[in-house]
Amino acid sequence: MTFTAIDFETATAFHPCSVGIVTVENGLIVDEYVTLIKPPKNEYNPYTIAVHGIYPRDTVNAKTFVQVYPEIKKRLQDRIVVAHNESFDRNVLSKSMALYG
């Protein structure tokens, strides 16, 4: 089985603070990409921090979504993409893409 799995963590609403992407080909992991993402104004909701443990201090020097997007696109394009909570991750990706054009 060949697929790519994606998982976002968010700082507030749909603003991502990290992404993990793993590609599996014929049952073997062939690519892994994990990075922190600096959300707008580096603002966080205390609830999301309690969920994932990522703090503003962790992303203060991280790349923005715009800077990370080429890596995300490269790993998702023309792939079968899966996610544990697909509607959530799709929403984060599509709203972030729309926000930044």
Steps between C-alpha positions, in 0.01 A plus 500: 500500500624847409373819665603824669374585849479855631434641846480865604509647849346844534576806711159664459201410286649371173846661534756218499795491738639169373457245226609141461492317168597136444504320167462122492574296189431128497478499878833681559549858618694671221470866607436687824459874541430669833535870572376771729311787339480855638130596515389860433633730774624179667172492694366186672182392671575348845275204412709406196819522703346255749419262212838491324752665734634743240559851640564839336863474614531187283391676181631852547781429248318239291414543133156633408238300311597680179861389546405140584231460234735399213612197705138410582393533136793292377406216733123504435476569130378204295482278811225315681479703822361366826456651844370384836251790512485578128240777519708689759829469311335582166344809658834618643672452164229656282441801728873564534545478124210743447629742763843523336382478141 
